[in-house]
């Protein structure tokens, strides 16, 4: 994506630091020394709920030293420098690229997308910045509709003009401005099918809200956009996911961030998000038929048991932990759509409004 060549002070400063870093590498090599690159390590949870851990802190939880003296690290350093060279060019030319774009610049050298992903993460940690500061953007899968309008890089997004029409979540979230909303809350739904159900039922016309979906596991743009709306609009945020381990993982990613991007957790997580549903107990409260309840697989059980060990659940969300335990004890799971057994519009006309009205979502 082309941009003008006028660089902002933040980008200029980052470019200077990149040049200083590469210069020190070249000087070390010129003097016959092996450069040492210190990479801080971050995590947003540990698997010991009884421990008095420091996972809630955004400070580093350790350090890794990369050196050419270790053959296993030579390739990693090489890939880091290759990606850094591409990032430097993007910043100088004020252009943007996705991680996939970067991979295809040198596919034979990178060998796998994960190599690029790791290098970008290392660079962000080294220079204490986010991916968007490197002009590396995600393709963007998210959708948004409702009582909202904004501008992104000069483009106008007027969701207010067509309340139940899906608009793409902006890719260049840092260039979003002029946000205007008349909404009373934000509703995040796990799946596009549920998003479309709400759109078909004219949910936003009947309820002053903003609805967002990441269409499954949320990408960086969707999470960053949600965080921006929370910061600018100060609205309550509710999340609706399937009653299964995968749905809970998505909920936890929105609320607490992901381990992969733990170094950038503050710009990506939604710390005040409430869990609207669906809960294991909803199957009884709303008379979900037995045929809609699916048995947890062995993989489901293992994943749930592992999630129960995450320290943030005991520290911050004991009620969420109880719901997970209930799902495991009952041994069944079900989808949001199972509530439609009563009527096609049950979700939009009964379930969600009643949950919002009675504020039964778990904080």
VEXLO-192473 format. One line per field, with one value per residue (C-alpha): residue number from 1; y, x, z. Coordinates in Angstrom, 1 decimal. Example, Ala and Ser with C-alpha at 12.3 -4.5 7.8 and 13.67 -1.06 7.14 Angstrom:
REM VEXLO-192473
n <- 1; 2
py <- -4.5; -1.1
px <- 12.3; 13.7
pz <- 7.8; 7.1
END
This chain:
REM VEXLO-192473
n <- 1; 2; 3; 4; 5; 6; 7; 8; 9; 10; 11; 12; 13; 14; 15; 16; 17; 18; 19; 20; 21; 22; 23; 24; 25; 26; 27; 28; 29; 30; 31; 32; 33; 34; 35; 36; 37; 38; 39; 40; 41; 42; 43; 44; 45; 46; 47; 48; 49; 50; 51; 52; 53; 54; 55; 56; 57; 58; 59; 60; 61; 62; 63; 64; 65; 66; 67; 68; 69; 70; 71; 72; 73; 74; 75; 76; 77; 78; 79; 80; 81; 82; 83; 84; 85; 86; 87; 88; 89; 90; 91; 92; 93; 94; 95; 96; 97; 98; 99; 100; 101; 102; 103; 104; 105; 106; 107; 108; 109; 110; 111; 112; 113; 114; 115; 116; 117; 118; 119; 120; 121; 122; 123; 124; 125; 126; 127; 128; 129; 130; 131; 132; 133; 134; 135; 136; 137; 138; 139; 140; 141; 142; 143; 144; 145; 146; 147; 148; 149; 150; 151; 152; 153; 154; 155; 156; 157; 158; 159; 160; 161; 162; 163; 164; 165; 166; 167; 168; 169; 170; 171; 172; 173; 174; 175; 176; 177; 178; 179; 180; 181; 182; 183; 184; 185; 186; 187; 188; 189; 190; 191; 192; 193; 194; 195; 196; 197; 198; 199; 200; 201; 202; 203; 204; 205; 206; 207; 208; 209; 210; 211; 212; 213; 214; 215; 216; 217; 218; 219; 220; 221; 222; 223; 224; 225; 226; 227; 228; 229; 230; 231; 232; 233; 234; 235; 236; 237; 238; 239; 240; 241; 242; 243; 244; 245; 246; 247; 248; 249; 250; 251; 252; 253; 254; 255; 256; 257; 258; 259; 260; 261; 262; 263; 264; 265; 266; 267; 268; 269; 270; 271; 272; 273; 274; 275; 276; 277; 278; 279; 280; 281; 282; 283; 284; 285; 286; 287; 288; 289; 290; 291; 292; 293; 294; 295; 296; 297; 298; 299; 300; 301; 302; 303; 304; 305; 306; 307; 308; 309; 310; 311; 312; 313; 314; 315; 316; 317; 318; 319; 320; 321; 322; 323; 324; 325; 326; 327; 328; 329; 330; 331; 332; 333; 334; 335; 336; 337; 338; 339; 340; 341; 342; 343; 344; 345; 346; 347; 348; 349; 350; 351; 352; 353; 354; 355; 356; 357; 358; 359; 360; 361; 362; 363
py <- 0.0; 3.3; 6.3; 9.7; 10.0; 12.4; 10.4; 11.1; 11.6; 8.2; 6.4; 8.6; 7.6; 3.9; 4.1; 5.6; 2.9; 0.2; 1.7; 1.9; -1.8; -3.0; -0.8; -2.5; -5.9; -5.0; -3.5; -6.7; -8.9; -6.5; -7.0; -10.8; -10.8; -12.7; -10.3; -11.0; -10.1; -10.0; -10.9; -10.4; -13.0; -12.3; -14.3; -13.4; -16.5; -19.6; -23.0; -22.9; -21.3; -21.8; -19.8; -16.2; -15.3; -12.0; -12.8; -9.9; -7.6; -6.5; -6.6; -9.2; -12.7; -13.7; -13.2; -15.1; -14.3; -15.0; -15.5; -16.8; -19.1; -21.4; -23.1; -23.5; -19.7; -18.6; -19.2; -17.3; -14.3; -14.4; -14.4; -11.6; -9.4; -10.2; -9.3; -6.2; -5.0; -5.4; -3.5; -0.7; -0.4; -0.3; 2.5; 4.5; 4.3; 4.7; 1.5; -1.4; -5.1; -8.2; -11.0; -13.1; -10.4; -10.5; -14.3; -14.3; -11.9; -14.7; -18.0; -20.2; -18.5; -18.3; -21.8; -21.3; -18.5; -19.2; -18.1; -14.7; -14.5; -15.2; -12.7; -10.0; -10.8; -10.6; -7.2; -5.9; -7.0; -5.6; -2.2; -2.2; -1.5; -3.0; -4.6; -1.6; 0.6; -1.6; -1.0; -4.7; -5.2; -8.2; -9.0; -8.4; -10.8; -8.9; -7.3; -4.5; -3.0; -0.8; 2.7; 3.8; 5.9; 6.7; 7.4; 5.3; 6.8; 9.2; 6.5; 7.0; 4.1; 5.1; 2.2; 4.5; 4.9; 1.2; -0.2; -3.9; -3.9; -5.5; -3.3; -4.6; -3.9; -1.4; -2.8; 0.5; 0.8; 3.5; 5.7; 5.5; 8.9; 10.9; 8.1; 8.9; 6.5; 6.6; 3.0; 1.9; -1.2; -3.3; -6.9; -9.2; -12.5; -15.5; -16.4; -14.8; -17.0; -15.5; -12.0; -12.5; -13.9; -10.7; -8.6; -10.5; -9.9; -6.2; -6.4; -3.1; -1.3; -2.6; -2.2; 0.7; -1.2; -2.0; -5.6; -7.0; -10.5; -11.8; -14.6; -17.2; -16.7; -12.9; -11.3; -8.4; -5.8; -6.9; -7.0; -3.6; -2.0; -3.3; -1.9; 1.5; 1.6; 0.8; 3.6; 6.2; 5.4; 3.9; 1.5; -1.8; -4.8; -8.2; -11.4; -14.2; -17.5; -21.2; -23.3; -25.3; -25.1; -23.3; -20.6; -20.1; -19.7; -17.0; -15.2; -15.5; -14.1; -11.0; -10.5; -11.5; -11.5; -14.4; -15.9; -15.4; -11.6; -11.3; -8.6; -6.3; -7.2; -3.7; -2.6; -5.8; -7.0; -6.0; -5.9; -5.0; -7.5; -9.4; -12.9; -12.8; -16.5; -19.1; -20.9; -24.6; -23.8; -22.2; -25.6; -26.2; -22.6; -22.4; -26.0; -26.9; -30.4; -33.3; -33.8; -30.3; -31.2; -32.8; -34.9; -33.4; -35.2; -36.3; -33.4; -31.0; -32.4; -32.1; -28.5; -27.6; -29.1; -27.1; -23.9; -24.5; -24.2; -20.7; -18.4; -15.5; -17.5; -18.0; -14.6; -12.5; -14.7; -17.4; -17.4; -18.2; -21.0; -22.4; -22.4; -24.3; -26.8; -27.2; -27.9; -30.5; -32.2; -32.3; -33.6; -31.8; -28.7; -26.8; -24.0; -20.6; -21.6; -24.3; -21.6; -21.1; -24.3; -22.2; -19.8; -18.4; -15.0; -16.3; -15.2; -11.6; -11.1; -13.0; -14.3; -11.4; -8.6; -10.5; -11.1; -7.4; -6.2; -8.3; -7.9; -11.5; -11.6; -12.5; -9.8
px <- 0.0; 1.5; 1.8; 3.4; 7.1; 6.7; 7.6; 6.3; 8.8; 8.0; 8.9; 12.0; 13.2; 12.5; 14.5; 17.4; 17.3; 17.2; 20.2; 22.1; 21.3; 22.5; 25.6; 26.5; 26.1; 28.3; 31.0; 31.0; 31.4; 34.1; 36.1; 35.7; 33.3; 30.0; 27.2; 24.9; 21.2; 19.2; 15.5; 13.2; 10.6; 7.0; 4.0; 0.4; -0.2; 1.5; 0.0; 0.4; -2.8; -1.4; 1.7; 2.2; 3.2; 3.9; 2.1; -0.3; 2.7; 3.6; 7.3; 9.7; 9.6; 13.1; 15.7; 17.2; 20.6; 21.1; 24.7; 26.4; 28.4; 25.5; 24.7; 21.0; 20.7; 22.6; 19.6; 17.3; 19.6; 19.9; 16.1; 15.7; 18.1; 16.4; 13.0; 14.5; 15.8; 12.4; 10.8; 13.4; 12.4; 8.7; 9.2; 11.5; 8.9; 5.9; 4.4; 2.6; 2.8; 1.3; 3.3; 2.3; 3.7; 7.0; 7.2; 6.8; 9.6; 12.1; 10.1; 13.2; 15.1; 12.2; 10.9; 7.8; 5.5; 6.3; 9.9; 8.7; 6.2; 8.9; 11.3; 8.6; 7.9; 11.7; 11.9; 8.9; 10.5; 14.0; 12.6; 9.8; 7.1; 4.0; 3.7; 1.8; 4.9; 6.8; 4.1; 3.3; -0.4; -2.7; -5.1; -8.1; -11.0; -13.2; -16.7; -18.5; -22.0; -24.2; -24.3; -20.8; -19.0; -15.3; -12.6; -9.6; -6.7; -9.2; -11.9; -15.3; -17.0; -20.6; -22.2; -25.0; -26.3; -27.1; -27.2; -27.4; -24.9; -21.5; -18.4; -14.9; -12.9; -10.1; -6.7; -4.8; -6.3; -3.7; -5.1; -8.7; -10.1; -13.3; -15.0; -18.7; -21.1; -24.6; -24.3; -25.0; -22.7; -20.4; -21.3; -18.5; -19.7; -17.5; -18.8; -19.9; -23.0; -24.2; -23.3; -25.3; -28.2; -28.3; -28.0; -31.0; -33.0; -32.2; -30.7; -28.9; -32.0; -33.8; -30.8; -28.4; -25.1; -22.1; -21.6; -18.2; -17.0; -13.5; -15.0; -13.5; -10.2; -9.7; -6.8; -4.7; -6.7; -10.0; -8.5; -6.8; -9.9; -12.0; -9.4; -9.5; -13.3; -13.1; -10.6; -12.5; -16.1; -15.9; -18.8; -19.4; -18.3; -20.0; -18.8; -20.9; -19.1; -20.0; -20.1; -17.0; -13.2; -12.6; -15.2; -13.7; -10.2; -11.5; -13.1; -9.9; -7.9; -10.0; -10.0; -6.4; -4.5; -2.5; 0.7; 2.2; 1.7; 2.2; 4.8; 2.1; -0.7; -1.7; -2.7; -4.6; -6.6; -10.0; -9.6; -13.2; -14.9; -17.8; -18.8; -22.4; -22.7; -23.4; -22.9; -23.2; -26.2; -28.0; -28.8; -31.1; -32.4; -33.4; -34.4; -31.8; -32.8; -30.5; -29.8; -28.2; -25.7; -22.5; -20.2; -16.8; -14.0; -10.9; -9.1; -11.8; -11.3; -7.5; -7.8; -10.3; -8.1; -5.2; -7.1; -8.3; -4.6; -4.1; -3.2; -5.4; -8.6; -8.0; -6.6; -9.1; -12.0; -12.9; -16.5; -15.3; -13.2; -16.3; -18.2; -15.3; -15.4; -19.1; -18.7; -16.0; -18.2; -21.2; -19.1; -21.1; -20.8; -23.2; -23.2; -24.8; -27.1; -28.6; -30.7; -32.5; -34.4; -37.1; -37.4; -35.0; -35.0; -34.8; -31.1; -31.7; -35.2; -34.9; -31.5; -29.2; -31.6; -32.5; -28.8; -28.0; -31.0; -30.4; -26.6; -25.9; -22.8; -19.7; -17.0
pz <- 0.0; -1.1; 1.2; 1.0; 1.8; 4.7; 7.8; 11.3; 14.2; 15.6; 12.4; 12.0; 15.4; 14.8; 11.6; 13.4; 16.0; 13.3; 11.6; 14.9; 15.6; 12.2; 12.4; 15.7; 14.1; 11.2; 13.5; 15.6; 12.5; 11.2; 14.4; 14.3; 17.2; 17.3; 17.9; 20.8; 20.5; 23.7; 23.2; 26.2; 26.8; 27.7; 28.8; 29.8; 31.9; 33.4; 34.1; 37.9; 39.4; 42.9; 42.2; 43.3; 39.7; 38.0; 34.8; 35.2; 34.8; 31.3; 32.2; 30.6; 32.2; 31.1; 28.4; 25.5; 24.0; 20.3; 19.1; 16.0; 18.2; 18.3; 15.0; 16.0; 16.3; 13.2; 10.9; 13.2; 13.3; 9.5; 9.1; 11.7; 9.8; 6.4; 7.8; 9.4; 6.1; 4.5; 7.5; 7.1; 3.4; 4.2; 6.8; 4.5; 1.6; 4.0; 2.6; 4.3; 3.8; 5.4; 7.0; 4.0; 1.6; 3.5; 3.3; -0.5; -0.9; 0.0; 0.2; -0.4; 2.4; 4.9; 4.2; 6.3; 7.4; 11.0; 10.4; 9.3; 12.2; 14.8; 13.2; 13.3; 17.0; 17.8; 16.0; 18.0; 21.2; 20.3; 19.4; 22.0; 19.5; 17.9; 14.5; 13.1; 14.0; 11.5; 8.8; 9.0; 8.8; 8.9; 6.0; 8.2; 8.6; 11.0; 10.3; 12.1; 12.0; 14.0; 15.5; 14.4; 11.8; 11.4; 8.9; 8.1; 6.0; 4.3; 3.7; 5.3; 7.1; 7.8; 9.5; 10.8; 7.3; 7.1; 10.6; 9.7; 6.9; 7.5; 7.0; 7.1; 10.2; 9.2; 8.6; 9.3; 12.8; 13.8; 11.1; 12.3; 13.4; 13.7; 15.6; 16.2; 17.9; 19.5; 20.8; 24.4; 24.2; 22.0; 21.3; 20.1; 18.5; 17.8; 14.3; 11.1; 11.0; 14.2; 13.0; 9.8; 11.9; 13.9; 10.7; 9.1; 12.3; 12.1; 15.6; 15.4; 14.4; 17.5; 19.8; 20.0; 19.8; 17.7; 16.7; 15.8; 14.8; 14.2; 12.1; 14.5; 16.1; 16.0; 14.0; 15.2; 13.3; 14.9; 18.4; 18.0; 16.6; 19.5; 21.9; 20.1; 20.4; 24.1; 24.7; 22.6; 23.4; 27.0; 26.3; 28.0; 25.9; 25.9; 24.2; 22.9; 22.0; 21.6; 24.8; 23.9; 24.5; 21.2; 22.0; 25.4; 23.9; 21.6; 24.6; 26.6; 23.6; 23.5; 27.2; 28.2; 24.9; 23.3; 24.4; 20.9; 21.2; 24.9; 24.3; 22.9; 25.2; 26.3; 22.8; 21.9; 24.9; 26.1; 29.9; 30.8; 28.4; 29.9; 29.0; 27.9; 27.0; 26.1; 29.4; 30.3; 32.4; 29.5; 28.1; 31.0; 31.4; 27.8; 27.3; 24.6; 23.3; 24.0; 20.3; 20.2; 23.0; 21.7; 23.8; 24.5; 22.7; 24.4; 22.8; 24.1; 27.6; 27.4; 26.2; 28.9; 31.6; 30.4; 30.3; 33.9; 34.9; 33.6; 36.4; 35.2; 35.7; 39.4; 39.9; 37.9; 36.7; 39.2; 37.9; 34.4; 35.8; 37.5; 34.2; 32.5; 35.3; 34.8; 31.1; 31.9; 34.5; 32.2; 29.4; 26.7; 24.5; 22.2; 19.7; 20.0; 17.1; 19.3; 21.0; 17.6; 18.2; 19.8; 16.9; 14.3; 16.0; 19.6; 19.9; 18.8; 20.3; 23.6; 24.6; 24.0; 25.1; 28.3; 29.1; 28.5; 30.4; 33.5; 33.4; 34.0; 32.0; 34.0; 34.3
END
